[in-house]
Amino acid sequence: MENNEKYDYQIQRELNIRKIIIIGFIVLFVIAIIILISLYISKEEFRNWIDINVLRKDITNEDVATIDLNTDKNNQIFCYDKYVCILNDKNLVMYNTLGENISEIEININTALFAATDKYLAVAEKNGQEFCLISGKTYLWRNQIDGEILQIHVNKNGYVALVTTDTTYRSIITLYDPNGNQVLKNYLSSIRAVDVSISNDNQYLAFAELDTSGTLIQSNVKVISVEKAKTNPDEAIIYIYNAEVSKMLIKLQYQEDNNLVCGYDDSIDIIKQENENELITIDDTTTFTSVNLNNNIAYIKEETTGVFNTSSTLNILNTSNNQQNVYNFDAVAKEMYTYGNTICINIGTELYFINTRGLLRKKYTSNQEITNVMFSNDTAIVIYKDRVEIIDL
């Protein structure tokens, strides 16, 4: 009996030791993971090493799918949602991220203006009358309008805004719902509309006016209530902001909570609840800026670190909470592209895709100079004369 008790005691003791060892390994593993994550977030050099050597975020043109182009045709190329589309001879051919032809749509458009948000693609005839809306691979509707189309825009819910001109009005702004029904129309007799934006809840349409008739430039922001435009068009404009004289308004972007971000030539401002505040001042060290992001703005600043050395810093500012993230690179940016929650930096033969948290999504290296880039939430394309290369983000 005593031997049995000693044996049971020995077995229990060994089990307890094993439990302690296992728990110890788990605790050490968790601590190691926490340390690695902390280093990844806080140490830039360590993060770059992990991105390239562990997470394999560094790819080349040999790693991507390719679409060959017929150089004898006028290829007009665009990227949206998870598709790449090529328009020529009034035929819109759609490809998936593997470069496979998955759909074709006949559209009565020769020279296209493209606009996309999420799954919606709007296409219009530049300086023409025809335009249409596509969702995913589905052709929803087409329409025609009097005058000449100058700009087309679409929001994430499929509302389409057109800026047109005719012999009477310098700019006409028209809004359509996702079914192609006209919702409102606004006429500008002598002032040019340089940009429009539709709020995420479809309740407001903002447009930027640029008055160059005087000796000094005057930029204005006007906001139209979509509901009021349906019942009382004369009182549809519910907010007007006149910028300081000589400030040139370039870009408008509705973000969350109907915050309207305004990109000027010398600053980026935000209109919240009819109050405008400056987010950043653009100075001589600022090379690129963008408001075309979800809840963020982005801008690049350059700094000379030596006689022949220049470093650049991508600054990403959250417009809701003013939190700032940065991404540094030892090169001069040749171009910056933005969409959704991603910023793309072109430094010549390399592309850096950075998310709005300041973390690398993908680095792409080409064997030749990169001059034309487009991307959506999950897909990017690099356009060359004879081919399109598809990057899976």
N, C-alpha and C positions, 0 to 999 in steps of 0.2 A: 504493500500500500504506500509505504514511504517512497519507494522507487518511482511509483507512478506519479506521485505528487511532484517529485524532483523533475521528472521528465516533462510534465505539463508546465511546470514553472520555466524550464529551459526553453520550451517551444514558445511560450508567451513572451519570454524575454527577447528571443530572436525576432518575433513578429513586431514587438515594440521598437527594436533597433531598426528594422527595415522601414517601419512607418516614419521614424525620425529621419532616416536617410532620405526617403522619398520626399518628405515634407521639406527637408533641407534643400534638396535639388530643385523642387518647385519654387521655393522662396528665392534661391539664387538665380533661377531662370527668370522669374518675374523682375527681380532687381536688375538683372542684365538687360532685359527688354526695356525697362524704364530708363536706364542709363543710355542705351543706344538711341531711344526716341528723343531723350533730352539733348544728346549730342547732335542728332540729326537736325533738330530744330534750331539749336543755338550756335553750332559750329559750321560755318559755311564750307570750309575745306573738307570736313568729314562728310557733310551732306553731299557735296559734289562727287566725292569718291564713291559713296554708297549708290548714288544715282547712276553713275557710269558703270561701276564694276559689279554691283550686286543686283540692282533693280533693272539693269540693262536698258536704261532710257536713251542710250546713245545709239542711233541707227544711221545707216548710210543709204544712198540711192540704190544700192544692191539689195537692200532688205525690204523694199516696198513694191507694191503692185503698180503696173504701168498701163496707161491707155495710149496707144499709138494714134497720132493725128494724121489726117489727110491734108498735107500742106497746100494742096491745090484749092482747098475750100476755105471760106471765111469762117473759121471756127470761133464761136463765142461760148466761153466756158464759165461755169458757175458751180459753186458748191453749197449745199444746204442739207440740213438734217443729216441723214446717212447716205446721201446720194451725190454723185457728180453728174452734171448734165452738160451736154454739148449741143449747141444750136447751129445748124447750117441748113440752107435750102428750106427754111420754114419747118424743119423737122427737129424736135427736141428729143435727143437720145439720152436715156438715163442709165447710169452704171452704178453698181454697188462698190463697196470698199475693196473688193477683190479685182476690180476692173472688168467685171462681167456685164454685158449688155442685158438689162432686165426689163426695159420698157421703152416705148417710143410714142411721142404725142405730136400730132400735127397742129401747129399754131400758125396763124396768119401774121407772123412777125419776121421782119428781115434783120433790122438793126435793133438789138434789144437793150432795154434798161432792166436790170434784175434787182429784186429786193427780196430778202428772206428773213423770217424769224421762226425759229424752231421748225415745225413741219410744213409751214406755209411758204410757198414761192410765188411771188407776183412778177409778171413779165409784161413789159409795155414796149410799143414801137417808139423809138427815140424820134422826137419831132413828128410823130404820127398820131393816129387816133385809136389804134387797137390796143387792148390790154386784156389780161386774163389772170386767173388765180388757180394754182395747183396746190393740192395737199398730199404730201407723200408722193405716191405715183398716180394719184387720181386727179384728172382734169375736172375742176369744179364748174367754172363758168368763164365766159368771155363777154366783152362789151366794147362799145365804141363811144367816143366822146368828141364833141366839136372842138376845134382849135388844135394846138400842138402840145403833146405831152413833154414836159420838161423833167419831171421827177415822179417816182412811184415809191410808196412805202407800204409796209404791212406789219401789223402787230402779231403777237403770239396767238391771238384768237381769230385771226383771219380778216380783220378790218383793214381795208385798203384805202389809202389816201393818194390822190393825184394832184400834182401841180401842173397846170396847163396855162397856155397863153393864147390870145386871139387878137383880132384887129382892134377890139374895143378895150379889153382889159389886159394889163401887163401880167397879172397873175390871177388864176382862178384855182381855188382849193376845193376839191370834192372828196367826200368820204362815202365809202360803200361798206355795207355789212357783209358777213361771210357768205351770204346768198346772192350777192351782186346787186342788192337794192341800194339806190342812192339814199343816203341819210341826211347829208347837208351839203350846202354849196356856199362859198364865200368869195366875194369879188374884190380885187385890189386894182383900182383904176390906174394908179401912177407909181406904185411902189412894188418892188420885186420881192417875192417870197423866196428866201434862200434855203429854208429847211422846214420840215414839219415832223411832228411826233405824235403818236396816238398812245394814250395812257393804257396801262395793263388791264384796267377794268372797263375799257371802252367808253368811259364817261366824258373824256376830255380830248380835244385835239388842240395842240399848241403849234403855232407857226412863228417863224422869225422873219421880220421885215427888214429890208435894207434900203434906206432912202439915200440915194446919191444925187438927188436933184440940186442940192445946195452946194456951197463951197466946202462943207464938212459932212462927213458920213454920220447918219443917224440910224441906230439899230433899235428895233422894238420887238418885244415879245408879247404875243396876244394869245389868250386861251379861250377856246370856244367850248361851251357846255353842249354836249350832244343832245341831251334831253330838251334843253331850251330851244335848240335849233329846230327841233321837230315841231314845236308848238308856237314859238315866237322868235323867228329868225332875227328880227331887229334888235333883240336883247340877248342874243346868244353869246356875244363876247362878254365874259364875266371878269376878265382880268387883263390889264395892260401894264407892261413895264417898259419905260423908255430908258435905255442905257445912256451912260454919259456920252456926250458928243465925241465923235472920232473913234469910239470903240466899235470894232467890226465883229458882228455876231456871225459865227460860221456854222455851228452845229447845235441841235437840240436833242435831248434824250430823256424820255420819261423813265424813271426808275421806280422802285417800290414805294408804296404809300403816296403815289402821285407826286413824288419829288421830281422837279424838272431841272435838269442840269444843262447849263448854257456854256458852250465853248466859244470864248471870244479870242481875238488875236493877241490880247495881252493878259488874259486871266481865264479861270474857269469858275463860274458862279453857280449857285443852286437856289432855286425858288421853292421854299417850303411854306405852305399855308400863307401864300401871298407875301412872303418876306424873302428878299433876295440877299444872300450873303456870299462873299468871296471865299472860295475854297483854296485856290492857289494863285499866285502872281507868276506870270510867265516872264522870265528874264533871259539874258543873253546866253546863259548856260543851259537853258531848256531847249532841247532839240526836237522832241516830239511830244504831243499831248493827244489824249483821246477821252471822250465821254461815252463812247459806244460800248458800255459794259453794264452788267447787272449790279446795281448798288455800289459801283466803284468808278473812280476815274484813274487814269494812268498817265504818267509823264516821265520822260527820261532826261536826266541831267548829266552833262559831261564834265570831267575834271582832268586837267593836265597834270600828270604825275612825274613827268620828266621831260627832257628835251624832245624826245620822239615818242613818248608814251602818253596815251589817253585812256582813262577808265570811264565807264558809264554806270549809272545807277538807275534802275527802273524803280520808280516809286508808285505804289498802289495805295490809294486812299479810299477807305470805305466811307461813303457819303451818309450812311445812317448813324454810325457811332464814332467817326473820325479816326478809327484805328488805321495805322499805316504799316504796310509791309514793303520790304525792299528786296531787290535781286541785283547783285553786282556782277559785272563782267568786264574783263580787260580788253575792250575793243570799242570801236566807234560804231554805233548803230547806223545802218543805211536806211532802214525803214522800220516802222512799228505798225502792226495790224492788231485789231482787237475785235472780240465777239464774245458775248455771254460772260463767262467767267475765265476767259483765257486771253493772254497777251502773247503775241508772237514778235520776236525781235530778229530782224535780218541783219547779219553782220557781213554779208558777202556770199560766202559759200556755206555758211552755217545758219540754221534757224534754231532759236530757243523758244519753246512753248512753255510759258509760265502761267500758273493759275493765280487767282486773285489773293491767295494766301502767301504768295511769294515763293512757291515751290515749283520745281521743274517738273513738267509733265512729259516732255520729250525734247531730245536734241537731235536734229537732222543735219547730216553733212552731205553735201553734193560735190561732184567732181567738176562743176562749172558754176559760174556766177548765177545767183538766184535773183530774179527781178520781178516775178509775179507770183503772189501767194494768196490763197483764199482758204478759209476754214469755217467750220460750223462747230457745234458742241463736241463732236467726237471724231470728226474727219477733217483733214487738211489736204490741200492739193498744191503742188508746185507745178507751174505751167511753163513749159519750154515750147520752142517753135514746132517741134515734131512729136511731142509726147506730153502726157500729164502723169505725174507721179503722185500716188495716193498714200498719205501717212495716216495710220490708225492711231489716234490720240488716246 
